[in-house]
Amino acid sequence: MPWNEQYEPVIGLEVHAQLLTKSKAFCSCSTEFGREPNSNVCPVCLGMPGVLPVLNRNLVEFIIRMGLATNCAIAPHSIFARKNYFYPDLPKGYQISQYEEPICSNGWIEIELEDGTRKKIGITRIHMEEDAGKSIHDQDSDTLVDMNRCGVPLIEIVSEPDIRSPRESYLYMHKIRQTVTYLGICDGNMEEGSLRCDANVSVRKKGETKLGTKTEVKNMNSFRFVEKALEYEINRQIDLLESGEKIIQQTLLWDSNKGIAAPMRSKEEAHDYRYFPDPDLAPVFVDEKWIAGVKKTLPEFPTARRDRFVSEYKLPKYDADVLTAEKELADYFEGVVKNLVKKTDESFKLASNWTMTDVLRVLNEQHIVLRDFPLPPNHHAEMINLIVDGTISGKIAKDVFEEMLKSKDSPKSIVEKNGLMQVSDEGAIERVIDEILTNNKGQVEEYQSGKEQVFGFFVGQTMKAMKGKANPKVVNEVLRRLLEQMKK
């Protein structure tokens, strides 16, 4: 939704990423999602008197990975703080977080805009904290509380107010999700709350440098809702200013059903968190050796991998964008490429086409992720090898692909068992075409009078007569030769 062009929005995003550690931030409880309510808990994450938290080393490893990936400075010394507030799903009455001394700061990531230009978005800080529990509002049972999420490790990524549109916010969020999933530190699932986003939004007249009064928008659990919520709030603020009213600094909750952001609390009601250093947790010390060790484990990132796919495999940029959007898909594609016999531009493009279309189609139809996809890369590559060497046609390959999904058999065994080998024998193909031309003299005359599109009719009839097993290239060559002979 467009807004008054005299104004520009100023947006900063706070993104919480739930980490893929096996145990919680300060205890050994499991972080597994979907367990029975209140089953993944212990005295430590429930905040019982006298218990002592112990820092999960993997939490520090993961945030160092994210800090390096986002060009942050990694602090050699950082501390945990207690963020004090009351809520039913926060049994300790405080949340362990970082405040004055975060572990990562002064970084940036780069987004690519639709016109191909790139823009850096500054990152103020990335800090460690623990998650709260979950309140479940049930009309039949009143409010229920599930403490399983208490103590699950989080990182909070706080951007600079460098974002100037809802679309840029979308692209930034997408880049953050790509980064955490490529690093293997978060699954990026917004619907399950693994990745959550709050936005600070203000507007000002273009050309002004002073920031306007900001509001905070919460409860945006998809990329589309981030964009929609920000569009709504930007227009709401501009309408207030245009009518001479003041913007109130407040927290808003996005209601995706109604398409509005409703007030949650005003500045006057906002929490005073009374941060102070956590007396039960020692400072975190990170030396250069640790950082260097983590740096060696970093993967190839999406933009670099995309550019390599274009240069190394000669793929169109569109293909490379699709294939590298998710690390698992990029890994799968390269697994196919690794098993190709003929590593040519043609075979690379075939591998790209089959991965982008048929593999993604199956994932969407069956609502599965790539790790559950039944066709391994080496079988997929074997099928492409059969296409490239002329053993089967692209049309037959579609049937082979479907049979592979059902039987899990190799493509070669499926082709041999079902007699699906492609016919490339010119003599056999010529005999079929001769019969088709004899039985369709009217269409022959049309072709000879200049109707080139009739050629496709003959190709289709030949492929039908040979049950899709004829080599299309040989069919085209023989058909063209016979039609030219009939002109003489």
C-alpha positions, 0 to 999 in steps of 0.5 A, a space after each residue: 500500500 503506497 503512502 504520502 510521498 512527502 514522508 519517509 518511514 524510519 524502521 529498526 527491527 528486533 529479531 529473536 532467533 531460537 537456537 538449535 541447541 539440544 539443551 537449554 541456555 542454563 540447564 540440561 533440559 531438552 529444547 525439543 519442540 512439541 513435547 507434552 506441556 510442562 514436561 521439558 522443565 527442571 528446578 533451574 528453568 522454573 526458577 526454584 529457590 537455591 538453584 544455580 544456572 550454568 551457561 551452555 557453551 553452544 549458546 556462545 558458539 552459536 552467537 559467535 557464528 552469527 556475529 562473524 556472519 554479520 560483520 560484528 565486533 566480538 567482545 572479549 568480555 560480556 556479562 549477563 543481566 537480569 531483566 525484571 518483570 512479572 508475567 505468568 509464563 516467567 516463573 523466575 520473575 526475571 529473564 536472563 539477558 544481556 544489557 550494557 555489555 552484549 557479546 556482538 556489536 557494530 555489525 551489518 548485513 547487505 540486502 539486494 533490492 529489486 533493482 539490483 542495487 545493494 544496501 547495508 543495514 547496520 546491526 547495533 547489537 546481538 545479545 544472548 538471552 533465555 526465552 520465556 514460557 508460553 501463555 495459552 488462552 483457552 476460552 473453555 479453561 481460561 489461561 493455561 501456561 506451558 513452561 517448556 519454552 522457559 530457558 530455551 536459548 535465544 539471540 536478539 538481533 537489533 538493527 540500526 534504524 536504516 530501513 526505509 520501507 516495508 519491502 526493505 524490512 521483508 528483505 532484511 528479515 529474509 536475509 537474517 533467516 537465510 543467515 541463521 539457517 545457513 549457519 545451522 543455529 536456527 530453523 527459521 520457522 516463524 510459525 512455530 516462533 523460532 524466529 520472531 520480529 518486533 519493529 520500531 517505526 516512525 515517520 518524518 518529512 523527507 529531508 528531515 534528519 530528526 527522528 519522529 515519535 516511534 511506535 513498536 509493532 509486535 506479533 508479526 509471525 510471517 514475512 508477509 505480515 511484517 510487510 503488511 503490519 509496517 504498511 499499516 502503521 506507516 500510513 496510520 502515523 502519516 494520517 495522524 500527522 496530516 490531520 494535526 494530531 500527535 503520535 503516541 509512543 506505544 506498543 501495538 499488536 498486529 492482528 492479521 485477521 483484521 489487518 490492523 495494529 491495536 494498542 497494547 500499552 503506552 509509554 507511561 505504562 511501559 515496563 521499567 526492567 531494572 536491569 542489573 548484573 546476574 550475580 549467579 553467572 560469571 562474565 563470558 570471556 572470548 579469546 581470539 583463539 576461540 573466535 578463529 576456531 569458530 571462523 573456520 567452521 563458517 559455511 559459504 553464505 547465500 550471496 557468495 554461493 549464488 554468485 558461484 552457481 552463476 559462474 561455475 555452473 553457468 546458471 541464470 541468476 534466477 535459477 541460482 537465487 532459487 537454488 540457494 534460497 535454502 541451504 538444504 536445496 543448494 546442498 541437494 543440487 550440488 549433490 546431484 551435480 557431483 554425480 553427473 557423468 558429463 559435467 557440461 552446461 547442458 547437464 547443469 541446467 537439467 539438474 537445475 530445472 529438475 531440482 527447481 520444478 519437480 523436487 520443489 513440487 513434491 515438497 510442496 504437494 507432500 508438505 515435507 522438508 528436503 531431509 524427508 525427500 525420498 529421492 537421493 541426489 545420486 539417483 537424481 543424477 543417474 536419471 539426468 545421466 540417462 537423459 544426457 546420453 540419450 537412453 531416455 527422453 525428457 518425457 519418459 524421464 517424468 515417468 521414471 521420476 514418479 516411479 523412483 518416488 514410489 519404489 525407491 529403485 534406481 532409475 537404471 533398473 526402472 528403465 530396464 525393467 519397464 523397457 523404457 529405453 529411448 529409440 535412436 535408430 534412424 531406420 525404425 524412426 523413419 519407418 514410423 514417420 513414413 507411415 504418418 506422412 502417408 496417412 496425413 497428406 493434407 497436413 503435408 500439403 499445408 506444411 509445403 505451402 508454408 505452414 511451419 507449425 504443422 511440423 509440430 503436429 508430425 513430431 507429436 504423432 511420431 512420439 505418440 506412435 512410438 509411445 514417447 520412446 523416440 529420441 526427439 532430436 533424431 525425430 526432428 532430423 529425420 522428419 525434416 529430411 523426409 519432408 524436404 525430399 517430398 518437395 522435390 
